[in-house]
Amino acid sequence: MATTAAAAKAPAEIASAAPKKSKLLLIIIVAVVVLAAAGAAAWYFLAQGDAADDDEPRASSKPSLFLPVDQFTVNLQPEEGNQQFLQVAMTLKLADQETSDAIKALLPEVRSRVLLLLSSKKPSQLTSPEGKTKLAEEIIEQVEAPLPHGKHKAKAKTKKAKADAEDGKPAKKAKAKAKSEAEDEPPALSRVQAVYFTHFIIQ
């Protein structure tokens, strides 16, 4: 009798164990599928990010060049009968060593231009952040003005025009062509990229 009961119980246990194993196997399969999908998605987005980075222009690894400028002390334009003066020192951020060498070679002229600019200002024009930003832009213009911008290009165009004239082309046409090519060229990047004030006092 006991043997018969045990024999009847064994198939029941086997039958209940089979669904448990099937359920566990199903969970494992679902987990593997989810992990595989997540891995594929991560790979796709990483690949897209790398492709986008390749399309963007690479930032130049060339370090910035800075040129400190000695302090200026100038009388400002009087306001309401009050005479005030400005003490200012600055550092120029430059595009390359060639620009630094050019500024150093022309330093007396550069300082004179900046000095005249500073002495033409009124105190009220320099007290606000906007006024200082505008002054920095004007200083860049004055520093760049005497620098030899693209003289080698101008000389090359003159030589080409002369050669075209010697080849029988009318000089006027050659000159007009050179002028047209110059107008079509994109503007040169600023050689003085920024002005940083390291000392700025109005008294």
C-alpha positions in Angstrom: 0.0 0.0 0.0 2.8 2.4 0.9 4.7 1.5 -2.2 1.6 2.3 -4.3 1.3 5.7 -2.6 5.0 6.6 -3.2 4.7 5.5 -6.8 1.6 7.8 -7.2 3.4 10.7 -5.5 6.6 10.6 -7.7 4.9 11.5 -11.0 3.1 14.4 -9.3 6.5 15.8 -8.1 8.0 15.4 -11.6 5.0 17.1 -13.1 5.3 20.1 -10.7 9.1 20.4 -11.2 8.8 20.5 -15.0 6.9 23.8 -15.1 9.4 25.4 -12.7 12.3 24.4 -14.9 10.5 25.7 -18.0 9.7 29.0 -16.2 13.4 29.4 -15.1 14.6 28.7 -18.6 12.2 31.3 -20.0 13.4 33.9 -17.6 17.0 33.2 -18.5 16.2 33.5 -22.3 14.4 36.8 -21.7 17.3 38.2 -19.7 19.8 37.2 -22.4 17.7 38.9 -25.1 17.3 42.1 -23.0 21.0 42.3 -22.3 21.8 41.7 -26.0 19.4 44.4 -27.0 20.9 46.8 -24.5 24.4 46.1 -25.6 23.5 46.6 -29.3 21.8 49.9 -28.4 24.9 51.1 -26.5 27.2 50.1 -29.3 25.0 52.0 -31.8 24.9 55.2 -29.9 28.7 55.1 -29.2 29.4 54.5 -32.9 27.1 57.4 -33.8 28.9 59.7 -31.3 32.4 58.7 -32.7 31.1 59.4 -36.2 29.8 62.9 -35.2 33.1 63.7 -33.6 34.9 62.7 -36.8 32.7 65.1 -38.8 33.5 68.0 -36.5 36.6 70.0 -37.2 39.4 69.2 -34.8 40.3 71.9 -32.3 43.8 73.1 -32.9 46.3 71.7 -30.4 48.5 74.8 -30.9 48.7 76.7 -27.6 47.6 80.3 -27.3 50.3 82.9 -27.3 50.1 85.8 -24.8 52.0 89.1 -24.9 52.0 91.3 -21.8 51.9 95.1 -22.4 53.4 97.6 -20.0 51.1 99.8 -18.0 49.6 103.0 -19.5 48.9 106.1 -17.4 46.8 108.7 -19.2 44.7 111.7 -18.5 41.1 111.1 -19.5 38.8 113.7 -21.1 37.4 115.9 -18.3 33.7 115.6 -17.3 31.9 118.3 -15.3 35.2 120.0 -14.7 36.8 117.0 -13.0 40.1 115.8 -14.3 40.7 112.0 -13.9 43.3 109.7 -15.1 43.4 106.0 -16.1 46.0 103.4 -15.2 45.7 100.3 -17.3 47.8 97.2 -18.1 46.8 94.5 -20.5 47.8 91.2 -22.0 47.2 90.5 -25.7 46.2 87.0 -26.9 47.8 86.5 -30.3 47.3 84.1 -33.2 51.0 83.1 -33.7 54.6 84.0 -33.0 54.8 86.0 -36.2 52.2 88.4 -34.9 54.1 88.7 -31.6 57.3 89.5 -33.4 55.6 92.1 -35.6 54.1 93.8 -32.6 57.4 93.9 -30.7 59.1 95.3 -33.8 56.5 98.1 -34.1 56.0 98.6 -30.3 56.6 102.4 -30.2 53.9 102.9 -32.9 51.5 100.4 -31.3 51.9 102.0 -27.8 51.4 105.5 -29.3 48.1 104.4 -31.0 46.8 102.8 -27.8 47.8 105.8 -25.8 45.9 108.2 -28.1 42.9 105.9 -27.9 42.9 105.8 -24.1 43.4 109.5 -23.7 40.4 110.2 -26.0 38.0 108.5 -23.6 35.8 109.9 -20.8 35.6 108.2 -17.4 31.9 107.4 -17.9 32.7 105.5 -21.1 35.0 103.1 -19.2 33.2 102.3 -16.0 30.7 99.7 -17.2 31.6 96.2 -18.4 30.2 97.1 -21.9 32.5 100.1 -22.0 35.5 98.0 -21.2 34.5 95.4 -23.8 34.2 98.1 -26.4 37.6 99.5 -25.4 39.2 96.1 -25.8 37.8 95.9 -29.3 39.1 99.3 -30.2 42.5 98.4 -28.8 42.6 95.3 -31.0 42.0 97.6 -34.1 44.7 100.0 -33.0 47.2 97.2 -32.4 46.5 95.5 -35.7 46.5 98.7 -37.8 50.3 99.0 -38.3 50.9 95.2 -38.7 51.9 94.0 -42.2 48.6 92.2 -43.1 48.9 90.1 -46.2 51.5 92.1 -48.0 53.0 89.0 -49.6 49.6 88.3 -51.2 49.4 91.8 -52.5 52.9 91.6 -54.0 52.1 88.2 -55.6 49.0 89.7 -57.2 51.0 92.6 -58.5 53.6 90.3 -60.0 50.9 88.2 -61.6 49.2 91.3 -63.1 52.6 92.4 -64.5 53.2 89.0 -66.0 49.7 88.9 -67.6 50.4 92.3 -69.1 53.7 91.1 -70.5 51.9 88.1 -72.1 49.8 90.5 -74.0 46.8 90.8 -71.7 45.6 94.4 -71.1 46.9 95.7 -67.8 43.5 97.1 -66.8 41.9 93.7 -67.3 44.6 92.0 -65.3 44.3 94.6 -62.5 40.5 94.2 -62.4 40.9 90.4 -62.2 43.3 90.7 -59.3 40.9 93.1 -57.5 38.0 90.7 -58.1 40.0 87.8 -56.7 40.9 89.8 -53.6 37.3 90.7 -53.0 36.2 87.0 -53.3 38.7 85.9 -50.7 37.4 85.4 -47.2 38.5 88.0 -44.6 41.6 87.1 -42.7 41.2 86.0 -39.1 42.2 88.5 -36.4 45.8 88.2 -35.5 45.1 89.8 -32.1 42.4 87.5 -30.8 41.6 89.2 -27.4 42.7 91.8 -24.9 42.7 90.9 -21.2 43.0 93.8 -18.8 45.3 92.9 -15.9 45.1 96.3 -14.2 42.3 98.9 -14.6 42.0 101.9 -12.3 40.3 105.3 -12.8 41.1 108.0 -10.3 
